[in-house]
Amino acid sequence: MKRLLPAKVAGIVMLALGLQSCEHDKDDGPSKVKRWDVDIKAIYEVPAPPGRNEEGEATIELFADNSLKFNLHIHNLSPSDALTNAHIHIGDAGTSGGIIIPFNPTFVGAGATGTVTGLRQGQVDTLQNMPVYVNVHSKEVPAGLARGQLDKRIEFAADITLSGANEVPPVSTTATGLAILRLTHDKVLYSKVTVTNLESNDTLTAAHIHPGAAGTNGPPLIFLCNNLADFGVLKISSPLDDAWVTQLKTTPMYVNAHSRRHGPGLIRGQIR
């Protein structure tokens, strides 16, 4: 039998130790369960903060040890404003909901990174299986400056101000309104139409999206409210037809609320 020389023995030992070291280097922490790359925008807030156009990105990673890493950045932050906090909230694209995971970030300018540890299993389950969104708050907009859904991708968002002056012909009324529209990648439309200061002798009847540029009228295309009880309530549609989705995203359209006294239209606002 051939005997190993001391130098060869030492080499084999060093090789074995090196292989063990490499194996150890591969063990760099808990495995990643899921990653979300989310667009966050002011227009995705419900309702959207008036006059704000901030947008940015959020990267969120969930790990097997129930820890969560986040990386947030906001573009176009108003020079007079400052970011103050960020959380994950429960809520679909048309809803503002409660906090389920606070980040408590330390912002450096318009960004923050950090890790949340010790999540409860209920928080993890909600994060993975329920409609949730990430929200960034600021000094000037404490209710929420910009947000993005983790469960769905928003493809169209608009808050439409409604008034009688926009009707064709114009309607004299004290009523005003707001239509919140959020369309997600699965062609589902989340909508909420709210009307205030309606005259006491009138009653709301319906609200629709119509095709038509400013100054023109078109037939109802997408039904938002079918009766009085639908106003002020979030409505979630069935998936829209492809043609409707294209019209909603690209062509002249308007929102119209109708009433008993003003059947053709009480208040209106252009989507574009």
Buried (B, 14 or more C-beta within 10 A) or exposed (E): EEEEEEEEEEEEEEEEEEEEEEEEEEEEEEEEBEEBEBBBBBBBBBBBBEEBEBBBBBBBBBBEEBBBBBBBBBBEBBEEBEBBBBBBBBBBBBBBBEEBBEBEBEBEEBBBBBEBEEBEEEBBEBBEEBBBBBBBBBEEBEEBBBBBBBBBEBBBBBBBBBBBEBBBEEBEBEBBBBBBBBBBEEBBBBBBBBBEEBEEEBEBBBBBBBBBEEEEBBEBBBBBBEEBEBBBEBBBBEEBEEEBBEBBEEEBBBBBBBBEBBEEBBBBBBBE
